[in-house]
Amino acid sequence: MIKIENDQLTAHFSEKGAELQRLGSKPTGHEYLWNGNPAFWGKYSPILFPIVGGLENDTYTYQNKEYHLSRHGFARDLVFAPKLIGDTEVAFSLSENGETLARYPFRFNLTIRYRLDGPALHCTYEVENPNQHAELLFSAGGHPAFSVPTSKDLAYSDYFLEFNGDEVLSYHKIADNLISDEVVTLKLEDRKLPLSHSLFYDDALVFKTLESNEITLKNHKNELGLRFRFDSFPYFGIWSAPDADFVCLEPWCGIADSVSHTGRLEDKEGIVRLAALQAWTRTWSVTCF
């Protein structure tokens, strides 16, 4: 495990998937990240690249040739090259190889950069297109799972998500890993969404029109919580495994196939088209309190 720290937080990472696996408060000892219990979900904060979500039959076509990618792509399963930058920052790098080219016919440079700043952790995605004449087509996103700890005095239903820019939520339901045309509308009270396990029994809530760029996780019994900030991510997912004590806050540049998608990568909703020799960055952050 690779560690960075400051006087307020300690963060641990795995080289596999460049995955954040622990985020703890030094003053209180509180762990803000899900513990990865495989009885519910054995991941912590996977990196989604070069797709977000699922493809129909795990298949897409590009320039009339068929390729296969599993849900959320391959980055979360590959080993990145780490580079520590002082005590409070680390960068993980991944580029194409023979294995990736067989499933995804693009050269790329992907860097995931984590930086601590006081009570906040910043996660930056950097994608570079090294091709001199061809564009790079990709999607990228985050999938951090935050702990929702329960006890005899604190239930999952005591927690809520507070949105800084939405009073009504409209989300798409998922059908067989694809985005359906069915939209569910939730009216919020004081911009708060109460958490319940049943909220996720039909899979994730997928948002295409979220106005918020900040979501706060709080509860009614104590002062512990976190503020999740995301800018310039056009899609967002909220999910938990059935009856698990966590909630995933997922900023996405890209989205799963819709039920009516053609299968062509060139036509895929939310796909990023990065011109030759250009770079692209996005950042999300979590502030712990």
Residue, then its C-alpha position, 0 to 999 in steps of 0.5 A: m500500500i502507498k500512503i500519503e498524509n498531512d496533519q489531518l488525513t491519511a490516505h492509502f492506495s493500491e497500485k492495482g487500479a490506482e485505487l484509493q482504499r483508505l481515507g482516515s482522520k488523524p484527530t478522530g481515527h474515523e475512516y471515511l471510505w468503505n472497508g471493502n467487505p467482499a460479502f457486499w462489494g469488494k472494491y473501494s474506489p475504482i477508476l472507470f476508464p475507458i468506459v463508464g457503466g456497461l455496454e450491451n453484451d459487453t460489446y462495441t464497434y469502432q470503425n466497423k470492427e467489434y471489441h469487448l469491454s467489461r463493465h467500467g473498463f479495464a483500468r481498475d484491474l491493471v497495475f499503474a506505475p506510482k510516483l510519490i510527490g512529497d508526503t501529500e501527493v501521489a500520481f499513478s500512470l497507465s498507458e496502452n499495451g498489447e492487452t489493452l489494444a486488443r480490447y480498445p484500439f487506442r494509444f493513451n496516457l492516463t494519470i490519476r493524481y491524488r493530493l491532500d490539502g487540509p481536510a480535503l483529498h483531491c483526485t484528478y484524472e489526466v488523459e493525454n492523446p499521444n497520437q499525432h493524427a488520430e483522436l482518442l475516444f474515451s469515457a472516465g469517471g469515479h466510483p468512491a464508496f463512502s462509509v455509512p457506519t451504523s450501530k445500535d444508536l445509528a441506522y442507515s436511515d439516519y443519513f441523508l445527502e444534501f444537494n447544493g443546487d437541486e430541489v427535485l431529482s430526476y434519475h434514469k433507471i437501469a435495465d440489464n446494465l443499460i440506461s432505460d428511458e424510464v425516469v423517476t422524479l424525487k422531490l427533496e425537502d430542504r434539498k435533502l435525500p434521505l438514505s435507505h437501503s431500498l433506494f438502491y434495490d433496483d441498481a444505481l440512480v443515474f443522473k443526466t441533468l443534475e444541477s448540483n456540483e456539491i453533495t454533502l453526506k450527513n446524519h441526524k445523530n452526530e457531526l461527522g460527514l463529508r462534502f463531495r465536490f465535482d465540477s464539469f462532470p455531466y453525469f452522476g451516479i449514486w449507488s450502494a450494494p444491497d443492504a450495505d453500509f456505504v454509498c457511492l458518489e460517482p462523477w462521470c464523463g460518460i455513461a452506460d449504453s442506453v437501451s437504444h444505442t447503436g453499439r458504435l463507439e463513435d455514436k455513444e452518448g457522453i463519449v469524450r473525443l480528444a484531438a491528437l496530442q491534446a490533454w484533458t483533466r477533471t477533478w473531484s474532491v472530498t472534504c472530511f469533517 
